[in-house]
Amino acid sequence: MKSLIALFALIFSSGAILAQTTPDPEDAKSIPVRHWEFDYYNYGVSGGQETVYLNLSMALRYNFDTPLIDVGGEFTIGTTPHDRYDPMELNKGAVLKRTYLMLSPVAHYNFRRGKNASFYVGMGLGMGLGTRKVFEGCTVDPEGKILEELNTQKYFVAALTPRAGIELFRHFRIGMQLRIPTDGEVTFGPTISITFGGGKKD
């Protein structure tokens, strides 16, 4: 957790440094940008109480001229890595792997939009399908091979995803996101995305 906090501080301190490179007082104002933008590769590694997720997202957003907000939709896939384990040492009910598919309306407020370094804060509200593989037990056949008994459970999941970060040169977003889902697996971690569209208006 300390390393994540340090990364979060580094993101915003780097933005502050970039913001100070132009002493012109007009620099604090935003620059008009194109309305549509698409994050085609937005991923993060997020850790929770006892869970680490690998996430992949795609988002389509619309930038309003005023106020400086963008709204859109986001599709996210998340999965936990498949850890090595000894089934002979597992207790019944242990969760071995989790996945989720989620659609989310999202909205962000942008500071200094259109500048080489701009900041954003936002929120998503996702709904989708989650799965988990639950260990039910194991048996050993006459040849000594271990046969696992797994139960794959599917369930509805919703999540709030507050996030904040910095956008560099109108096409690279680095931030932090908190995911608060209904299944109790709260996670927190960095996100990185490449954005197409949304550049300066001609």
C-alpha positions as CSV (number, residue, x, y, z in Angstrom):
1,M,0.0,0.0,0.0
2,K,2.9,2.4,0.7
3,S,4.3,1.9,-2.8
4,L,0.8,2.7,-4.3
5,I,0.6,5.9,-2.2
6,A,4.1,6.9,-3.3
7,L,3.1,6.4,-7.0
8,F,0.0,8.5,-6.5
9,A,2.1,11.3,-5.0
10,L,4.6,11.0,-7.9
11,I,1.9,11.3,-10.5
12,F,0.6,14.6,-9.0
13,S,4.0,16.0,-8.2
14,S,5.1,15.5,-11.8
15,G,1.9,17.2,-13.0
16,A,2.7,20.2,-10.8
17,I,6.2,20.4,-12.2
18,L,4.9,20.4,-15.8
19,A,2.3,23.0,-14.9
20,Q,5.0,25.4,-13.7
21,T,7.1,25.2,-16.9
22,T,4.9,27.9,-18.5
23,P,4.8,31.1,-16.3
24,D,2.1,32.7,-18.5
25,P,-1.0,33.3,-16.3
26,E,-3.2,32.3,-19.2
27,D,-1.8,28.8,-18.9
28,A,-4.3,28.1,-16.1
29,K,-7.1,28.3,-18.6
30,S,-8.3,25.3,-20.6
31,I,-7.9,24.8,-24.4
32,P,-10.8,23.7,-26.5
33,V,-10.5,20.0,-27.4
34,R,-12.3,17.7,-29.8
35,H,-15.5,16.2,-28.4
36,W,-15.0,12.5,-28.9
37,E,-12.2,10.4,-27.4
38,F,-11.5,6.7,-27.1
39,D,-9.4,4.9,-24.6
40,Y,-8.5,1.7,-26.4
41,Y,-6.2,0.2,-23.8
42,N,-6.7,1.1,-20.2
43,Y,-5.3,-1.3,-17.7
44,G,-4.4,-1.5,-14.1
45,V,-3.1,-3.9,-11.4
46,S,-5.2,-3.4,-8.3
47,G,-4.8,-5.0,-4.9
48,G,-7.4,-5.5,-2.2
49,Q,-7.7,-7.3,1.1
50,E,-6.4,-10.6,-0.2
51,T,-6.9,-10.2,-3.9
52,V,-4.9,-8.8,-6.8
53,Y,-6.8,-8.1,-10.1
54,L,-5.5,-7.5,-13.6
55,N,-7.9,-5.2,-15.4
56,L,-8.4,-4.3,-19.1
57,S,-10.8,-1.5,-20.1
58,M,-12.1,0.3,-23.2
59,A,-13.9,3.6,-22.9
60,L,-15.7,6.0,-25.2
61,R,-16.1,9.6,-23.8
62,Y,-17.7,12.9,-25.0
63,N,-16.1,16.2,-23.9
64,F,-18.4,19.1,-23.2
65,D,-17.1,22.6,-23.9
66,T,-18.5,23.9,-20.7
67,P,-18.5,22.8,-17.9
68,L,-15.2,20.9,-18.3
69,I,-16.6,17.5,-17.9
70,D,-16.6,14.3,-20.1
71,V,-19.2,11.5,-19.9
72,G,-19.2,8.2,-21.6
73,G,-19.3,4.4,-21.2
74,E,-16.6,1.9,-20.1
75,F,-16.3,-1.8,-20.6
76,T,-13.9,-3.7,-18.2
77,I,-12.7,-7.2,-17.8
78,G,-11.0,-8.2,-14.6
79,T,-9.3,-11.4,-13.5
80,T,-7.2,-12.7,-10.6
81,P,-4.0,-14.5,-11.6
82,H,-4.1,-18.2,-11.3
83,D,-1.8,-18.9,-8.3
84,R,0.0,-22.2,-7.7
85,Y,-1.4,-24.1,-4.8
86,D,-1.4,-27.5,-3.1
87,P,-5.0,-28.8,-3.2
88,M,-4.2,-31.1,-0.3
89,E,-3.7,-28.1,1.9
90,L,-6.9,-26.1,0.9
91,N,-10.0,-25.9,3.0
92,K,-13.4,-26.3,1.5
93,G,-14.9,-23.0,0.3
94,A,-11.6,-21.4,-0.6
95,V,-11.9,-19.1,-3.7
96,L,-9.2,-20.0,-6.3
97,K,-10.0,-17.5,-9.1
98,R,-12.3,-14.5,-9.7
99,T,-13.3,-12.8,-12.9
100,Y,-15.8,-10.0,-13.8
101,L,-17.2,-8.3,-16.9
102,M,-18.7,-4.9,-16.3
103,L,-20.3,-2.0,-18.2
104,S,-20.1,1.4,-16.6
105,P,-21.3,4.9,-17.3
106,V,-18.4,7.3,-16.3
107,A,-17.9,11.0,-15.9
108,H,-14.8,13.1,-15.2
109,Y,-14.1,16.7,-14.3
110,N,-11.0,18.1,-16.1
111,F,-8.6,20.8,-14.8
112,R,-6.5,22.7,-17.4
113,R,-8.0,20.6,-20.2
114,G,-6.1,20.6,-23.4
115,K,-2.8,21.6,-21.8
116,N,0.3,19.3,-21.9
117,A,-0.5,18.4,-18.3
118,S,-4.1,18.4,-17.1
119,F,-5.7,16.7,-14.2
120,Y,-9.0,14.8,-13.8
121,V,-11.2,13.4,-11.1
122,G,-14.1,11.1,-11.9
123,M,-16.4,8.3,-11.1
124,G,-17.8,5.2,-12.7
125,L,-20.9,3.1,-11.7
126,G,-20.6,-0.4,-13.2
127,M,-22.9,-3.4,-13.4
128,G,-22.0,-6.8,-14.7
129,L,-21.3,-10.5,-14.2
130,G,-18.8,-12.0,-11.8
131,T,-17.6,-15.6,-11.4
132,R,-15.5,-17.4,-8.8
133,K,-14.1,-20.9,-8.7
134,V,-14.7,-22.3,-5.3
135,F,-12.7,-25.3,-4.0
136,E,-15.0,-28.1,-2.8
137,G,-12.5,-30.8,-2.1
138,C,-10.2,-33.3,-3.8
139,T,-9.6,-37.0,-4.1
140,V,-6.6,-39.2,-5.0
141,D,-7.1,-41.9,-7.6
142,P,-5.4,-45.3,-7.4
143,E,-2.5,-44.0,-9.5
144,G,-1.9,-41.1,-7.1
145,K,-3.3,-38.4,-9.3
146,I,-5.1,-35.6,-7.4
147,L,-8.6,-34.8,-8.7
148,E,-10.0,-31.5,-7.7
149,E,-13.6,-30.7,-7.2
150,L,-14.4,-27.1,-8.1
151,N,-17.7,-25.2,-8.2
152,T,-17.9,-22.2,-10.6
153,Q,-20.3,-19.6,-9.2
154,K,-21.8,-16.8,-11.3
155,Y,-23.4,-13.7,-9.7
156,F,-24.4,-10.1,-10.4
157,V,-21.9,-7.5,-9.3
158,A,-22.0,-3.7,-9.2
159,A,-19.2,-1.3,-8.3
160,L,-18.4,2.3,-7.7
161,T,-15.0,3.3,-9.2
162,P,-13.8,6.8,-8.1
163,R,-10.6,7.7,-9.8
164,A,-8.1,10.6,-10.2
165,G,-5.0,11.2,-12.3
166,I,-3.1,13.3,-14.8
167,E,-3.4,13.5,-18.6
168,L,-0.2,14.2,-20.4
169,F,-0.1,15.8,-23.9
170,R,-3.8,15.0,-24.4
171,H,-3.2,11.3,-25.1
172,F,-1.8,9.6,-22.1
173,R,-3.6,9.1,-18.8
174,I,-1.9,7.9,-15.6
175,G,-4.0,7.7,-12.5
176,M,-5.3,5.7,-9.5
177,Q,-8.6,4.0,-9.1
178,L,-10.6,2.7,-6.2
179,R,-13.1,-0.1,-7.0
180,I,-15.8,-0.7,-4.4
181,P,-17.9,-3.7,-5.6
182,T,-20.9,-5.4,-4.0
183,D,-19.0,-8.7,-3.7
184,G,-16.8,-7.1,-1.0
185,E,-13.5,-7.3,-2.9
186,V,-12.4,-3.7,-2.6
187,T,-9.3,-3.0,-4.7
188,F,-7.0,0.0,-5.3
189,G,-4.4,0.5,-7.9
190,P,-2.8,2.4,-10.8
191,T,-4.3,2.8,-14.3
192,I,-2.6,3.6,-17.6
193,S,-4.4,4.4,-20.8
194,I,-3.7,5.7,-24.3
195,T,-6.4,8.0,-25.7
196,F,-7.3,8.7,-29.3
197,G,-9.2,11.8,-30.2
198,G,-9.7,14.6,-27.6
199,G,-6.8,16.6,-29.0
200,K,-6.8,20.3,-29.6
201,K,-9.5,21.6,-31.9
202,D,-8.2,22.8,-35.3
